[in-house]
Amino acid sequence: MKILTVDIGNSNICIGCVKDHKVEFVERLNSDRHKTDLEYAVLCKTVLELHQIDIAALRGAIISSVVPPLTELLCKAIEKLTGIRALVVGPGMKTGINILPQGVGADLVVGAVAAIQFYGAPAIIIDMGTATTMTVVDKNKCFTGGVILPGIALALQALENGTAQLPHIQLEAPKKTILTDTIECMQAGAVYGSAGAIDALIERMTDELGYDATVIASGGLAPMIVPHCKHKVIIDDELLLKGLDILFYKNCK
């Protein structure tokens, strides 16, 4: 069975199709609260057609979202396009994991579900979006919490807006960290600083757990940052879509 999976973040909407538990594609659209449901329907239709997906073959849809104003817009867009009313990840949904903190974001739950299924527990799950989140599932498969820090693009934006002479830059990794060129200094700070923060937090989380954990990273900027981490981190760009697929089958009627 083929289903449509959508993860709505503050900067991007990650969209994909999953057939028989295999992700067929992953694409990202800009999160734009000013678009109408019809405009999103057209965008989704274009993405599906580019990947030669037969809309009539879709048998379900599921959405996770951290942007409430966009949740219903995407639900309406999907219904216009496919005739399907999407499931929405939220309170009361069966997840198969124990969640100790209250008010955990839908994206964090989805990531934890996928991490346990595909990589086992314990696990540290990193999602690198507008914010970078790092969450922990312990050896008993309990979602125990985590940290939130500014995402790389957000940190660079703060530098640009909060200083008089620092320019807008393209994010890439210089060959070293002791630099004199302003742009390279900013690039090194963003890339190696983010990698160093992730390494330090992995160490602290591991110390608190008292045992090692598998570390998995997702998000559009993960391939830029993770290779510069000293710890072993698995990059899985399909993680959230895999988690949505699992939750769909746990909760569809």
C-alpha beads as a LAMMPS data file, in Angstrom:
LAMMPS data file: protein, C-alpha beads

253 atoms
252 bonds

1 atom types
1 bond types

-500.0 500.0 xlo xhi
-500.0 500.0 ylo yhi
-500.0 500.0 zlo zhi

Masses

1 110.0

Atoms # bond

1 1 1 0.000 0.000 0.000
2 1 1 1.253 3.480 -0.892
3 1 1 0.799 6.390 1.529
4 1 1 1.674 10.088 1.504
5 1 1 3.810 11.267 4.441
6 1 1 4.234 14.934 5.374
7 1 1 6.348 16.501 8.134
8 1 1 5.708 20.231 8.620
9 1 1 8.584 22.189 10.146
10 1 1 9.126 25.898 10.720
11 1 1 11.328 26.304 7.645
12 1 1 10.488 23.315 5.433
13 1 1 7.737 20.848 4.709
14 1 1 9.237 17.407 4.124
15 1 1 7.063 15.333 1.825
16 1 1 7.429 11.784 0.572
17 1 1 5.677 8.601 -0.442
18 1 1 6.107 5.268 1.293
19 1 1 5.149 2.038 -0.448
20 1 1 5.203 -1.226 1.493
21 1 1 7.358 0.454 4.169
22 1 1 9.968 1.712 1.689
23 1 1 10.413 5.453 1.145
24 1 1 10.143 6.213 -2.564
25 1 1 11.326 9.834 -2.406
26 1 1 11.983 12.750 -0.043
27 1 1 11.427 16.370 -1.093
28 1 1 11.244 19.687 0.768
29 1 1 8.978 22.687 0.224
30 1 1 9.221 26.057 1.966
31 1 1 6.887 26.463 4.932
32 1 1 4.768 29.446 3.914
33 1 1 1.787 30.375 6.075
34 1 1 0.538 32.790 3.416
35 1 1 -0.189 30.096 0.827
36 1 1 -3.715 28.724 0.431
37 1 1 -4.717 25.084 0.606
38 1 1 -5.164 25.144 -3.188
39 1 1 -1.612 26.423 -3.687
40 1 1 -0.273 23.640 -1.475
41 1 1 -2.391 21.115 -3.375
42 1 1 -0.799 22.275 -6.633
43 1 1 2.698 22.074 -5.116
44 1 1 2.059 18.556 -3.802
45 1 1 0.649 17.504 -7.174
46 1 1 3.771 18.821 -8.909
47 1 1 6.080 16.930 -6.542
48 1 1 4.148 13.685 -7.000
49 1 1 4.128 14.051 -10.782
50 1 1 7.888 14.747 -10.838
51 1 1 8.399 11.411 -9.091
52 1 1 5.862 9.671 -11.348
53 1 1 3.526 8.871 -8.463
54 1 1 -0.017 7.938 -9.473
55 1 1 -2.229 9.991 -7.142
56 1 1 -5.055 7.474 -7.573
57 1 1 -2.777 4.787 -6.109
58 1 1 -2.462 6.581 -2.741
59 1 1 -4.394 4.793 0.000
60 1 1 -3.640 7.002 2.973
61 1 1 -1.837 10.064 4.305
62 1 1 -0.325 11.149 7.604
63 1 1 1.005 14.494 8.838
64 1 1 3.219 15.563 11.718
65 1 1 3.504 19.285 12.357
66 1 1 5.101 21.847 14.653
67 1 1 3.327 24.723 12.844
68 1 1 -0.367 24.598 13.827
69 1 1 -1.548 27.170 11.218
70 1 1 -0.159 24.949 8.443
71 1 1 -1.565 21.665 9.745
72 1 1 -5.142 22.204 8.614
73 1 1 -3.988 23.862 5.382
74 1 1 -2.061 20.737 4.413
75 1 1 -4.931 18.494 5.498
76 1 1 -7.262 20.411 3.176
77 1 1 -4.690 20.428 0.376
78 1 1 -4.212 16.658 0.562
79 1 1 -7.958 16.085 0.671
80 1 1 -8.471 18.282 -2.409
81 1 1 -5.747 16.463 -4.272
82 1 1 -6.430 12.867 -3.248
83 1 1 -9.833 12.725 -1.557
84 1 1 -8.067 11.365 1.540
85 1 1 -8.370 12.910 5.005
86 1 1 -4.896 12.671 6.522
87 1 1 -4.147 11.340 9.989
88 1 1 -2.442 13.949 12.183
89 1 1 0.116 12.957 14.802
90 1 1 -1.067 14.178 18.189
91 1 1 -2.443 13.284 21.618
92 1 1 -4.220 9.953 21.770
93 1 1 -2.301 8.432 18.885
94 1 1 -0.814 4.980 19.455
95 1 1 2.989 5.188 19.292
96 1 1 4.249 1.961 20.867
97 1 1 6.731 3.842 23.075
98 1 1 6.618 5.242 26.608
99 1 1 6.739 9.040 26.625
100 1 1 7.659 10.476 30.022
101 1 1 7.686 14.286 29.406
102 1 1 4.448 16.179 28.754
103 1 1 3.828 18.190 25.592
104 1 1 6.448 16.494 23.428
105 1 1 6.482 17.803 19.842
106 1 1 5.001 15.577 17.154
107 1 1 8.248 15.528 15.167
108 1 1 10.208 14.308 18.194
109 1 1 7.766 11.459 18.779
110 1 1 7.919 10.447 15.113
111 1 1 11.719 10.449 15.137
112 1 1 11.832 8.346 18.300
113 1 1 9.398 5.785 16.885
114 1 1 11.499 5.377 13.740
115 1 1 14.793 5.239 15.638
116 1 1 13.585 2.393 17.859
117 1 1 12.184 0.452 14.903
118 1 1 15.234 0.743 12.643
119 1 1 18.172 1.231 15.015
120 1 1 16.994 -0.077 18.374
121 1 1 17.251 1.415 21.847
122 1 1 18.988 3.246 23.430
123 1 1 19.207 6.007 20.861
124 1 1 19.985 9.701 20.576
125 1 1 18.002 11.330 17.772
126 1 1 19.181 14.601 16.210
127 1 1 16.931 16.676 13.971
128 1 1 18.663 19.619 12.301
129 1 1 16.064 22.132 11.176
130 1 1 15.229 25.715 12.183
131 1 1 16.100 24.494 15.661
132 1 1 18.425 21.575 16.310
133 1 1 16.827 19.062 18.664
134 1 1 18.545 16.143 20.371
135 1 1 16.299 13.655 22.130
136 1 1 16.960 10.441 24.016
137 1 1 15.288 7.044 24.088
138 1 1 16.701 4.898 26.895
139 1 1 17.396 1.165 26.884
140 1 1 13.821 0.509 28.064
141 1 1 12.423 2.305 24.990
142 1 1 11.261 5.263 27.074
143 1 1 11.377 8.713 25.493
144 1 1 13.081 10.565 28.343
145 1 1 13.678 14.095 26.978
146 1 1 16.447 16.089 25.363
147 1 1 17.682 19.546 24.415
148 1 1 16.835 22.288 21.908
149 1 1 19.428 24.671 20.508
150 1 1 19.353 27.257 17.714
151 1 1 19.639 25.784 14.253
152 1 1 22.615 26.713 12.103
153 1 1 20.694 28.962 9.722
154 1 1 18.984 30.685 12.645
155 1 1 22.314 31.302 14.395
156 1 1 23.824 32.759 11.213
157 1 1 20.764 34.960 10.750
158 1 1 21.219 36.302 14.278
159 1 1 24.852 37.138 13.478
160 1 1 23.884 38.939 10.279
161 1 1 21.038 40.913 11.869
162 1 1 22.765 41.666 15.144
163 1 1 26.090 42.967 13.824
164 1 1 27.005 45.899 11.635
165 1 1 29.770 44.380 9.538
166 1 1 29.146 40.635 9.253
167 1 1 27.762 39.641 5.832
168 1 1 25.280 37.024 4.645
169 1 1 27.248 33.874 3.782
170 1 1 26.832 30.521 2.074
171 1 1 27.177 27.625 4.479
172 1 1 30.205 25.455 3.724
173 1 1 33.120 24.022 5.677
174 1 1 36.544 25.683 5.400
175 1 1 39.596 23.416 5.528
176 1 1 40.693 24.692 8.957
177 1 1 39.482 26.690 11.949
178 1 1 42.258 29.246 12.485
179 1 1 41.323 31.782 9.820
180 1 1 41.628 35.463 8.967
181 1 1 38.961 35.905 6.269
182 1 1 35.660 37.074 7.803
183 1 1 33.446 34.850 5.674
184 1 1 35.547 31.749 6.352
185 1 1 35.613 32.610 10.059
186 1 1 31.798 32.663 10.098
187 1 1 31.592 29.447 8.088
188 1 1 34.017 27.665 10.401
189 1 1 32.159 28.897 13.469
190 1 1 28.826 27.689 12.097
191 1 1 29.957 24.275 10.852
192 1 1 32.626 23.263 13.364
193 1 1 30.866 25.017 16.237
194 1 1 27.664 23.076 15.519
195 1 1 29.591 19.808 15.176
196 1 1 31.394 20.498 18.445
197 1 1 28.133 21.281 20.241
198 1 1 26.636 18.004 19.041
199 1 1 29.725 16.065 20.170
200 1 1 29.634 17.705 23.608
201 1 1 25.929 17.002 24.068
202 1 1 26.322 13.371 22.973
203 1 1 28.990 12.967 25.666
204 1 1 26.828 14.563 28.348
205 1 1 23.772 12.507 27.378
206 1 1 25.806 9.297 27.353
207 1 1 27.216 10.125 30.792
208 1 1 23.698 10.738 32.154
209 1 1 22.383 7.514 30.642
210 1 1 25.339 5.514 31.947
211 1 1 25.744 3.594 28.679
212 1 1 26.369 4.193 24.980
213 1 1 23.540 4.873 22.546
214 1 1 23.169 4.763 18.773
215 1 1 23.113 8.309 17.375
216 1 1 20.962 9.105 14.343
217 1 1 20.679 12.480 12.592
218 1 1 18.093 13.769 10.127
219 1 1 17.236 17.131 8.615
220 1 1 18.418 19.055 5.590
221 1 1 21.640 20.327 7.196
222 1 1 22.748 17.020 8.720
223 1 1 24.996 16.077 5.756
224 1 1 26.831 19.396 6.142
225 1 1 27.518 19.098 9.876
226 1 1 27.605 15.418 10.869
227 1 1 30.765 14.479 8.888
228 1 1 32.674 16.910 11.113
229 1 1 31.511 15.311 14.374
230 1 1 34.004 13.150 16.248
231 1 1 31.326 10.708 17.387
232 1 1 29.789 8.146 15.051
233 1 1 26.482 9.563 13.847
234 1 1 24.233 7.826 11.319
235 1 1 22.604 10.174 8.798
236 1 1 19.077 9.108 7.841
237 1 1 17.217 11.693 5.781
238 1 1 14.188 9.384 5.640
239 1 1 13.868 8.964 9.418
240 1 1 10.742 11.064 9.981
241 1 1 8.948 9.664 6.946
242 1 1 9.711 6.133 8.153
243 1 1 8.291 7.068 11.544
244 1 1 5.143 8.471 9.963
245 1 1 4.717 5.239 8.027
246 1 1 4.941 3.215 11.270
247 1 1 2.406 5.457 13.025
248 1 1 0.016 5.315 10.093
249 1 1 -0.290 1.536 10.306
250 1 1 -0.573 1.630 14.110
251 1 1 -3.500 4.021 13.910
252 1 1 -5.308 3.612 10.569
253 1 1 -8.723 1.992 10.554

Bonds

1 1 1 2
2 1 2 3
3 1 3 4
4 1 4 5
5 1 5 6
6 1 6 7
7 1 7 8
8 1 8 9
9 1 9 10
10 1 10 11
11 1 11 12
12 1 12 13
13 1 13 14
14 1 14 15
15 1 15 16
16 1 16 17
17 1 17 18
18 1 18 19
19 1 19 20
20 1 20 21
21 1 21 22
22 1 22 23
23 1 23 24
24 1 24 25
25 1 25 26
26 1 26 27
27 1 27 28
28 1 28 29
29 1 29 30
30 1 30 31
31 1 31 32
32 1 32 33
33 1 33 34
34 1 34 35
35 1 35 36
36 1 36 37
37 1 37 38
38 1 38 39
39 1 39 40
40 1 40 41
41 1 41 42
42 1 42 43
43 1 43 44
44 1 44 45
45 1 45 46
46 1 46 47
47 1 47 48
48 1 48 49
49 1 49 50
50 1 50 51
51 1 51 52
52 1 52 53
53 1 53 54
54 1 54 55
55 1 55 56
56 1 56 57
57 1 57 58
58 1 58 59
59 1 59 60
60 1 60 61
61 1 61 62
62 1 62 63
63 1 63 64
64 1 64 65
65 1 65 66
66 1 66 67
67 1 67 68
68 1 68 69
69 1 69 70
70 1 70 71
71 1 71 72
72 1 72 73
73 1 73 74
74 1 74 75
75 1 75 76
76 1 76 77
77 1 77 78
78 1 78 79
79 1 79 80
80 1 80 81
81 1 81 82
82 1 82 83
83 1 83 84
84 1 84 85
85 1 85 86
86 1 86 87
87 1 87 88
88 1 88 89
89 1 89 90
90 1 90 91
91 1 91 92
92 1 92 93
93 1 93 94
94 1 94 95
95 1 95 96
96 1 96 97
97 1 97 98
98 1 98 99
99 1 99 100
100 1 100 101
101 1 101 102
102 1 102 103
103 1 103 104
104 1 104 105
105 1 105 106
106 1 106 107
107 1 107 108
108 1 108 109
109 1 109 110
110 1 110 111
111 1 111 112
112 1 112 113
113 1 113 114
114 1 114 115
115 1 115 116
116 1 116 117
117 1 117 118
118 1 118 119
119 1 119 120
120 1 120 121
121 1 121 122
122 1 122 123
123 1 123 124
124 1 124 125
125 1 125 126
126 1 126 127
127 1 127 128
128 1 128 129
129 1 129 130
130 1 130 131
131 1 131 132
132 1 132 133
133 1 133 134
134 1 134 135
135 1 135 136
136 1 136 137
137 1 137 138
138 1 138 139
139 1 139 140
140 1 140 141
141 1 141 142
142 1 142 143
143 1 143 144
144 1 144 145
145 1 145 146
146 1 146 147
147 1 147 148
148 1 148 149
149 1 149 150
150 1 150 151
151 1 151 152
152 1 152 153
153 1 153 154
154 1 154 155
155 1 155 156
156 1 156 157
157 1 157 158
158 1 158 159
159 1 159 160
160 1 160 161
161 1 161 162
162 1 162 163
163 1 163 164
164 1 164 165
165 1 165 166
166 1 166 167
167 1 167 168
168 1 168 169
169 1 169 170
170 1 170 171
171 1 171 172
172 1 172 173
173 1 173 174
174 1 174 175
175 1 175 176
176 1 176 177
177 1 177 178
178 1 178 179
179 1 179 180
180 1 180 181
181 1 181 182
182 1 182 183
183 1 183 184
184 1 184 185
185 1 185 186
186 1 186 187
187 1 187 188
188 1 188 189
189 1 189 190
190 1 190 191
191 1 191 192
192 1 192 193
193 1 193 194
194 1 194 195
195 1 195 196
196 1 196 197
197 1 197 198
198 1 198 199
199 1 199 200
200 1 200 201
201 1 201 202
202 1 202 203
203 1 203 204
204 1 204 205
205 1 205 206
206 1 206 207
207 1 207 208
208 1 208 209
209 1 209 210
210 1 210 211
211 1 211 212
212 1 212 213
213 1 213 214
214 1 214 215
215 1 215 216
216 1 216 217
217 1 217 218
218 1 218 219
219 1 219 220
220 1 220 221
221 1 221 222
222 1 222 223
223 1 223 224
224 1 224 225
225 1 225 226
226 1 226 227
227 1 227 228
228 1 228 229
229 1 229 230
230 1 230 231
231 1 231 232
232 1 232 233
233 1 233 234
234 1 234 235
235 1 235 236
236 1 236 237
237 1 237 238
238 1 238 239
239 1 239 240
240 1 240 241
241 1 241 242
242 1 242 243
243 1 243 244
244 1 244 245
245 1 245 246
246 1 246 247
247 1 247 248
248 1 248 249
249 1 249 250
250 1 250 251
251 1 251 252
252 1 252 253
